[in-house]
Amino acid sequence: MDLQAMTYLVVGLTFLLYFGIAIWARAGSTGDFYVAGKGVHPILNGMATGADWMSAASFISMAGLIAFKGYDASVYLMGWTGGYVLLAMLLAPYLRKYGKFTVPEFIGDRYYSKTARIVAVICLIVASLTYVIGQMKGIGVTFSRFLEFPYERGLFVGMGIVFFYAVLGGMKGITYTQIAQYCVLIFAYTVPAVFISLKLTGNPIPQLGLGGTMADGTYLLDKLDTVLVDLGFNAYTNKNDSTINVFLLTMSLMIGTAGLPHVITRFFTVPKVKDARISTGWALVCIALLYTVAPAVGAMARLNLMHTVQTGEVGAPSGNLEYASRPDWFQKWEGTGLLAYEDKNGDGRIQYYGGSKAFEAQAASFGWKGNEMTKVDRDIMVLANPEIAGLPNWVVALVAAGGIAAALSTAAGLLLAIASAVSHDLIKGIFMPQISEKSELMASRVAMAGAILLAGYFGLHPPGFAAQVVALAFGLAASSLFPAIMMGIFSKRINRQGAVAGMLAGLVVTLVYIFWFKGWLFIPGTEMAPNDAAHWFLGISPEAFGAVGALINFVVAYLVSMMTPPPPERIQHLIEDIRVPRGAGAAGGH
Amino acid sequence: MSQDRSPQAYWKANLGLVWICLAVWFLVSYVFGVFLVEPLNAIRLGGYKLGFWFAQQGSIYVFVVLIFFYASRMNRLDREFDVHED
């Protein structure tokens, strides 16, 4: 069977599975729609959280970034796992004890203020929407490749499927579907990695293969360093980014992980407080399975790519791949516009090399007139990887299905968080308390549709690779929601005024900093300064600025609270109550 | 004199545990994986440079262990202070 037919078959089968589950577990009530009842086992909840969590950014984009940035991409690995430690110790058990539906609901009650609740809704929508944009980019890339469309049309197909899918079921449908999606995506990620690791190092466990030796006896990572440096790229295992940037970006991603509403909501659904703690652990186990394989995927994909293009000795005329005999996957990706080649020196061969000073003169002496792989979108690496390695078609098809599962499950979870913030917190909680359950569900579906359209629009002009867009979303969550929730639990002194001022300060400063370098509302041409290290404040990239925003949030909240009266007595009791596990009722009591 | 079993003492014990766990969390990721990555890279762990290993593998394993450690210690604390559920 050819690749196209195989892909339709595998993707089609997985879809049948998801839709089947979604219909079987349809949400009956608003309670079901927002949280999946309390009967979800911690391990299953961990798997669903894993699927919810691991998005197109983790599945498609992250290993691609690792492949091209090497050590510097460790920020994503540490950042997106370390946040679970914060979640388990600082938020999850207490929010479970509190036992309501949404994050803004907690913030509104703890800070005894509708204003605080509205501000939390705004923060939630801004962060989640940015996150959905990142998913849309991933969905667009996947569909464009496998339907052999241009990127834009791939994106539209993806939007349609997400809409149909997320609107159909609520959280209950999503939880069971996500368990299935976790299985699909982890299988799809691991299988090619095992094959490739075996091929390159003889070791079937990718985590060990990455530290293993190749057929010629050299360590794989050493080999990769040599190959790259010989072609004028940075050494793979060296740190090239500034320490402050690496530090702040990791911090931003960790705090953002703990502050993202669609993940926090997960821990409202477990039966008990102690399950909330252990569920976080299981979630991280499920996530770590992919995250410890990703570095191997990245390094091996890069090595295979280099070997595909640089077939022989560097500098020898026949050492480079002839464009006419480029492999099939190369042509297919060119069709999507995400991979581009330009024959700068007119020799009909592909020269792919980096811009290090030391290599410049050498390249010129070979008659090379510049890097000819003019575009290699990082987001294509994971999808192209099995083809580059020459794996069988069914493995390639499986990876497509996995990528779609990852993007869909996360988009659905995020859309649900946005929908519940709009319908439950804004409409029912504040503007129209008398609204019927039916109208509330209707409102949440309309909100979802609106969010998909907006995200699709931005997906047409994404402000970066999927993982980078997602990193922005984390910065926004880190600077706005996390500090407000954490202080709400750990401090009895932070009051309404402090929390509102803190959230607004954190969100606005971070958002303005991002727009300053990426364009207002990401519209190209409206940026105020070039997006490079020389113009950044203290050399901090927009992706990393969320950690600074979080700090501003904490400081502003503290100072404003000190200048205004402390929270009332009943709030002090509320805080004391959420700090002890005993007496946790079922989630969702009004 | 019997030990203090008040909610305040429970909270203090919890905070102590959180501080220890977060110190380890910070050490493996930020100290080993970022600040000291270059000196640690001089040491090798098979084909891995040690700093690189902490940044791309080791820190993640430690995070998993930390959460399970915290969860089990908290379950014990809940019982000691008689604040456990059911």
Interface residues (C-beta under 8 A of the other chain):
Chain A: I66 Y71 S74 L77 M78 T81 G82 Y84 V85 A88 M89 L90 P93 Q207 L210 G211 G212 T213 Y219 L220 L221 D222 T237 N238 K239 T243 V246 F247 T250 M251 K272 V273 K274 R277 I278 T280 G281 L284 V285 A288 Y291 T292 P295 E576 R579 V580 P581 R582 G583 A584
Chain B: P7 Y10 W11 N14 V18 C21 L22 W25 S29 Y30 G33 V34 F35 V37 E38 N41 L45 G46 G47 Y48 K49 F52 W53 A55 Q56 Q57 S59 I60 Y61 F63 V64 L66 I67 F68 Y70 A71 M74 N75 D78 V83 H84 E85 D86
